[in-house]
Every structure is written in C-alpha cells, then in structure tokens.
Amino acid sequence: MAMGFGCNACGVTGCRIIDSPRERLIAIITNNFVPCNGRFPTIIMMITMFFVTSGSVMSAVTLLCIILLGVLMTLVASKFLSQTVLKGVPSSFTLELPPYRRPQFTKVLIRSIFDRTIFVLARACTSAMPCGLLIWIMANVRIGDGTILSQTADFLNPFATLMGLDGVILLAFLLGFPANEIVIPVILMTYLAQNSLIEISDTVQIHELLTENGWTIKTALCMMIFTLFHFPCATTCMTIKKETGSYKWTLLSIFLPTLTGIILCMIINAVSLIF
C-alpha cells in the first residue's frame, strides 16, 4: 500500500514479498485504492480551487482525509475479497531477517534499473503511443457538426450526470487510461475545443473555465472521489497481468475500484439533489 502512493505499478511488484498467494492477490487487487503520484495533482487542484485556500492547514487536513478514505476502502475491499472470491484459510506473515552480507551494488543497480524502471517505462510507452494517436484523431476528425471527441462526450453525458459529473469528465478518465496525469489536460482541451492537449498553469483561469462549463462544489467533490476510485492506469494493469498471470484478476482489479467510485459518486449526487 505504501509503495502505491508513489506508483501503483511499483506497489503491485512490491507484493512479491508476500509468501501467501491468497494475501498477495488481495494486496495486488486493492493496491489501486490509494492515490498514486499521477492522481495527487488532480485531487490537490480540486481542493484548492473549490474547497479551501492553497497552502492553508485546512487544505492539508482535507487532503489527509481523502488519503485516509482511500486507506479505509483498501481495508474494506480486502475484507470483502477475503470473504468472497478469495475466501480461504488465513495465513500468517512471518518476517525473518536475512543474514547480513556486504551489499552488491552492481546487482542492486541492475535489478532496480531493469526490473523496476525500464520495464515499467516500456509498458507505459506501449499504452501511451496508441492512446495519444486516438486522442488526436478524436479531436481532429469531424463527423457532422462536431468532432468525435465532442460527440462521444455528449453520448456519455446522461450516465455521467448520474455520477454528478459530465460527459467530458468521464471521457477524460477513459482517455486517461495510459496515465492519470492527462485527465485534466483532456478536460481543458475538450472544453476549449482545441485540437491537441493543452496545459494551463494558472489555477484561477482553470477555475473560471470549469465554472463556465457548469462545475460546482458537487462536481469537484465527485471528481475527487472518482479520481481516487477508478480503474488502474494501463501500466498498472499490464503489471497486474504479469504478476498474476491471469486476465480474471486483472479485470477484477479494474472493476472493483471503478464500481466503488461510481457508487460513491451516485450517492453524493443523489444526496445533493435531495438537500
């Protein structure tokens, strides 16, 4: 879980130290419930633009509450899995200290560079290139009165509205499958009807653009929740497939956090409509 705060793919590979296959699977499947570095900027941006002032104590407390919610849902999901699809005899975890040896720096560097860096980056590039081409095609090819991007957003809008979001936001999450960092740029690109990904550094300008397109505090809250709970990025999914050797557990790793995010967003939207 702790490694997942940096990168969920690295968190998945870190589960190798767990001896029990059952506990290892539970840890792998629930690793995505904690936010990685790709999701932190979006969560922090929502907090500072819609809830509390940037740099204040309350902003740090709010971020801490979001993180604790992710940790809590990790524990809940682990309990759910251990009593359903991965029900079995609980096993204990024994940590034994290995004999002390002089560090072999060459082996450590080679293993870290190849096993934890180059292979992960290669998986990221494998998914990023086709998705980048897809985004460009959707933003530049027009069918009828609009681009494929805008028409797809309109198609997704009814379901996204039930989650307190809109079609553009939901489409941005789908197109952000290779990397969570591009979710906000895709949203800005679609709202501004641009032909390529853009990045705006001024949060005041971003806030004005979002509010002009119907964003409210409810939208920002649902955005944070779905940022915290949605499908893993492509790199993490490929890592899960490599570690488990099964498409079944990979699909479960995608389905479980996404369903959690959808249900929570729908509850927030329903409560806001009632009150």
Secondary structure as a PSIPRED ss2 file (coil, helix, strand):
# PSIPRED VFORMAT (PSIPRED V4.0)

   1 M C   1.000  0.000  0.000
   2 A C   1.000  0.000  0.000
   3 M H   0.000  1.000  0.000
   4 G H   0.000  1.000  0.000
   5 F H   0.000  1.000  0.000
   6 G C   1.000  0.000  0.000
   7 C C   1.000  0.000  0.000
   8 N H   0.000  1.000  0.000
   9 A H   0.000  1.000  0.000
  10 C H   0.000  1.000  0.000
  11 G H   0.000  1.000  0.000
  12 V H   0.000  1.000  0.000
  13 T H   0.000  1.000  0.000
  14 G H   0.000  1.000  0.000
  15 C H   0.000  1.000  0.000
  16 R H   0.000  1.000  0.000
  17 I H   0.000  1.000  0.000
  18 I C   1.000  0.000  0.000
  19 D C   1.000  0.000  0.000
  20 S C   1.000  0.000  0.000
  21 P H   0.000  1.000  0.000
  22 R H   0.000  1.000  0.000
  23 E H   0.000  1.000  0.000
  24 R H   0.000  1.000  0.000
  25 L H   0.000  1.000  0.000
  26 I H   0.000  1.000  0.000
  27 A H   0.000  1.000  0.000
  28 I H   0.000  1.000  0.000
  29 I H   0.000  1.000  0.000
  30 T H   0.000  1.000  0.000
  31 N H   0.000  1.000  0.000
  32 N H   0.000  1.000  0.000
  33 F H   0.000  1.000  0.000
  34 V C   1.000  0.000  0.000
  35 P C   1.000  0.000  0.000
  36 C C   1.000  0.000  0.000
  37 N C   1.000  0.000  0.000
  38 G C   1.000  0.000  0.000
  39 R C   1.000  0.000  0.000
  40 F H   0.000  1.000  0.000
  41 P H   0.000  1.000  0.000
  42 T H   0.000  1.000  0.000
  43 I H   0.000  1.000  0.000
  44 I H   0.000  1.000  0.000
  45 M H   0.000  1.000  0.000
  46 M H   0.000  1.000  0.000
  47 I H   0.000  1.000  0.000
  48 T H   0.000  1.000  0.000
  49 M H   0.000  1.000  0.000
  50 F H   0.000  1.000  0.000
  51 F C   1.000  0.000  0.000
  52 V C   1.000  0.000  0.000
  53 T C   1.000  0.000  0.000
  54 S C   1.000  0.000  0.000
  55 G C   1.000  0.000  0.000
  56 S C   1.000  0.000  0.000
  57 V H   0.000  1.000  0.000
  58 M H   0.000  1.000  0.000
  59 S H   0.000  1.000  0.000
  60 A H   0.000  1.000  0.000
  61 V H   0.000  1.000  0.000
  62 T H   0.000  1.000  0.000
  63 L H   0.000  1.000  0.000
  64 L H   0.000  1.000  0.000
  65 C H   0.000  1.000  0.000
  66 I H   0.000  1.000  0.000
  67 I H   0.000  1.000  0.000
  68 L H   0.000  1.000  0.000
  69 L H   0.000  1.000  0.000
  70 G H   0.000  1.000  0.000
  71 V H   0.000  1.000  0.000
  72 L H   0.000  1.000  0.000
  73 M H   0.000  1.000  0.000
  74 T H   0.000  1.000  0.000
  75 L H   0.000  1.000  0.000
  76 V H   0.000  1.000  0.000
  77 A H   0.000  1.000  0.000
  78 S H   0.000  1.000  0.000
  79 K H   0.000  1.000  0.000
  80 F H   0.000  1.000  0.000
  81 L H   0.000  1.000  0.000
  82 S H   0.000  1.000  0.000
  83 Q H   0.000  1.000  0.000
  84 T C   1.000  0.000  0.000
  85 V C   1.000  0.000  0.000
  86 L C   1.000  0.000  0.000
  87 K C   1.000  0.000  0.000
  88 G C   1.000  0.000  0.000
  89 V C   1.000  0.000  0.000
  90 P C   1.000  0.000  0.000
  91 S C   1.000  0.000  0.000
  92 S C   1.000  0.000  0.000
  93 F C   1.000  0.000  0.000
  94 T C   1.000  0.000  0.000
  95 L C   1.000  0.000  0.000
  96 E C   1.000  0.000  0.000
  97 L C   1.000  0.000  0.000
  98 P C   1.000  0.000  0.000
  99 P C   1.000  0.000  0.000
 100 Y C   1.000  0.000  0.000
 101 R C   1.000  0.000  0.000
 102 R C   1.000  0.000  0.000
 103 P C   1.000  0.000  0.000
 104 Q C   1.000  0.000  0.000
 105 F H   0.000  1.000  0.000
 106 T H   0.000  1.000  0.000
 107 K H   0.000  1.000  0.000
 108 V H   0.000  1.000  0.000
 109 L H   0.000  1.000  0.000
 110 I H   0.000  1.000  0.000
 111 R H   0.000  1.000  0.000
 112 S H   0.000  1.000  0.000
 113 I H   0.000  1.000  0.000
 114 F H   0.000  1.000  0.000
 115 D H   0.000  1.000  0.000
 116 R H   0.000  1.000  0.000
 117 T H   0.000  1.000  0.000
 118 I H   0.000  1.000  0.000
 119 F H   0.000  1.000  0.000
 120 V H   0.000  1.000  0.000
 121 L H   0.000  1.000  0.000
 122 A H   0.000  1.000  0.000
 123 R H   0.000  1.000  0.000
 124 A H   0.000  1.000  0.000
 125 C H   0.000  1.000  0.000
 126 T H   0.000  1.000  0.000
 127 S H   0.000  1.000  0.000
 128 A H   0.000  1.000  0.000
 129 M H   0.000  1.000  0.000
 130 P H   0.000  1.000  0.000
 131 C H   0.000  1.000  0.000
 132 G H   0.000  1.000  0.000
 133 L H   0.000  1.000  0.000
 134 L H   0.000  1.000  0.000
 135 I H   0.000  1.000  0.000
 136 W H   0.000  1.000  0.000
 137 I H   0.000  1.000  0.000
 138 M H   0.000  1.000  0.000
 139 A H   0.000  1.000  0.000
 140 N H   0.000  1.000  0.000
 141 V C   1.000  0.000  0.000
 142 R E   0.000  0.000  1.000
 143 I E   0.000  0.000  1.000
 144 G C   1.000  0.000  0.000
 145 D C   1.000  0.000  0.000
 146 G E   0.000  0.000  1.000
 147 T E   0.000  0.000  1.000
 148 I H   0.000  1.000  0.000
 149 L H   0.000  1.000  0.000
 150 S H   0.000  1.000  0.000
 151 Q H   0.000  1.000  0.000
 152 T H   0.000  1.000  0.000
 153 A H   0.000  1.000  0.000
 154 D H   0.000  1.000  0.000
 155 F H   0.000  1.000  0.000
 156 L H   0.000  1.000  0.000
 157 N H   0.000  1.000  0.000
 158 P H   0.000  1.000  0.000
 159 F H   0.000  1.000  0.000
 160 A H   0.000  1.000  0.000
 161 T H   0.000  1.000  0.000
 162 L H   0.000  1.000  0.000
 163 M C   1.000  0.000  0.000
 164 G C   1.000  0.000  0.000
 165 L C   1.000  0.000  0.000
 166 D C   1.000  0.000  0.000
 167 G H   0.000  1.000  0.000
 168 V H   0.000  1.000  0.000
 169 I H   0.000  1.000  0.000
 170 L H   0.000  1.000  0.000
 171 L H   0.000  1.000  0.000
 172 A H   0.000  1.000  0.000
 173 F H   0.000  1.000  0.000
 174 L H   0.000  1.000  0.000
 175 L H   0.000  1.000  0.000
 176 G C   1.000  0.000  0.000
 177 F C   1.000  0.000  0.000
 178 P C   1.000  0.000  0.000
 179 A C   1.000  0.000  0.000
 180 N H   0.000  1.000  0.000
 181 E H   0.000  1.000  0.000
 182 I H   0.000  1.000  0.000
 183 V H   0.000  1.000  0.000
 184 I H   0.000  1.000  0.000
 185 P H   0.000  1.000  0.000
 186 V H   0.000  1.000  0.000
 187 I H   0.000  1.000  0.000
 188 L H   0.000  1.000  0.000
 189 M H   0.000  1.000  0.000
 190 T H   0.000  1.000  0.000
 191 Y H   0.000  1.000  0.000
 192 L C   1.000  0.000  0.000
 193 A C   1.000  0.000  0.000
 194 Q C   1.000  0.000  0.000
 195 N C   1.000  0.000  0.000
 196 S C   1.000  0.000  0.000
 197 L C   1.000  0.000  0.000
 198 I C   1.000  0.000  0.000
 199 E C   1.000  0.000  0.000
 200 I C   1.000  0.000  0.000
 201 S C   1.000  0.000  0.000
 202 D C   1.000  0.000  0.000
 203 T H   0.000  1.000  0.000
 204 V H   0.000  1.000  0.000
 205 Q H   0.000  1.000  0.000
 206 I H   0.000  1.000  0.000
 207 H H   0.000  1.000  0.000
 208 E H   0.000  1.000  0.000
 209 L H   0.000  1.000  0.000
 210 L H   0.000  1.000  0.000
 211 T H   0.000  1.000  0.000
 212 E H   0.000  1.000  0.000
 213 N C   1.000  0.000  0.000
 214 G C   1.000  0.000  0.000
 215 W C   1.000  0.000  0.000
 216 T C   1.000  0.000  0.000
 217 I H   0.000  1.000  0.000
 218 K H   0.000  1.000  0.000
 219 T H   0.000  1.000  0.000
 220 A H   0.000  1.000  0.000
 221 L H   0.000  1.000  0.000
 222 C H   0.000  1.000  0.000
 223 M H   0.000  1.000  0.000
 224 M H   0.000  1.000  0.000
 225 I H   0.000  1.000  0.000
 226 F H   0.000  1.000  0.000
 227 T H   0.000  1.000  0.000
 228 L H   0.000  1.000  0.000
 229 F C   1.000  0.000  0.000
 230 H C   1.000  0.000  0.000
 231 F C   1.000  0.000  0.000
 232 P C   1.000  0.000  0.000
 233 C C   1.000  0.000  0.000
 234 A H   0.000  1.000  0.000
 235 T H   0.000  1.000  0.000
 236 T H   0.000  1.000  0.000
 237 C H   0.000  1.000  0.000
 238 M H   0.000  1.000  0.000
 239 T H   0.000  1.000  0.000
 240 I H   0.000  1.000  0.000
 241 K H   0.000  1.000  0.000
 242 K H   0.000  1.000  0.000
 243 E H   0.000  1.000  0.000
 244 T H   0.000  1.000  0.000
 245 G C   1.000  0.000  0.000
 246 S C   1.000  0.000  0.000
 247 Y H   0.000  1.000  0.000
 248 K H   0.000  1.000  0.000
 249 W H   0.000  1.000  0.000
 250 T H   0.000  1.000  0.000
 251 L H   0.000  1.000  0.000
 252 L H   0.000  1.000  0.000
 253 S H   0.000  1.000  0.000
 254 I H   0.000  1.000  0.000
 255 F H   0.000  1.000  0.000
 256 L H   0.000  1.000  0.000
 257 P H   0.000  1.000  0.000
 258 T H   0.000  1.000  0.000
 259 L H   0.000  1.000  0.000
 260 T H   0.000  1.000  0.000
 261 G H   0.000  1.000  0.000
 262 I H   0.000  1.000  0.000
 263 I H   0.000  1.000  0.000
 264 L H   0.000  1.000  0.000
 265 C H   0.000  1.000  0.000
 266 M H   0.000  1.000  0.000
 267 I H   0.000  1.000  0.000
 268 I H   0.000  1.000  0.000
 269 N H   0.000  1.000  0.000
 270 A H   0.000  1.000  0.000
 271 V H   0.000  1.000  0.000
 272 S H   0.000  1.000  0.000
 273 L H   0.000  1.000  0.000
 274 I H   0.000  1.000  0.000
 275 F C   1.000  0.000  0.000
